[in-house]
């Protein structure tokens, strides 16, 4: 995916969020630290242009301390979680850059409990690379991208880069 592909995917996902939720009156976007925060911001801007009469709340969540593999991997100093409103009764759209095993999303669901009890939680990702270890499925996907388990997927506003263990980029 190139930079323009990313922009189109964000625009499409924004329209899908508005359509599926019949507007955005009770919708909150929450970007997962770090990769999902800029995407949540971009979705918020795009949704605001679609529905200019209502400002959609956009926050961020660091699920690090809620991970089930915290003892198996080094803990990186966390980012600050910020949810700008009470999410009780709201539809929360978790936003991330890449969906892989599903463990980060599971941790984020647990972390949301600190901020209230949403009516519903939806998941938006720019890239779904498969290889799920948990029964988690995104509601909104920019691109399904088949990968090997050894591949690394980096997403930025400029595009998506897949690096294989052999060092080849695509």
Buried (B, 14 or more C-beta within 10 A) or exposed (E): BEEEBBBEBBBBBBBBBBEEBEEBEBBBBBBBBEBBBBBBBBBBEBBBEBBEEEEBBBBBBBBBEBBEEEEEEEEEEEBEBBBBEEBEEBBBBBBBBBBBBBBBBBBBBBBBEEBBEBEEBBBBBBBBBEBBEEEBEBBBBBBEBEBEEEBEBBBEEEEBEBBEEEEEEE
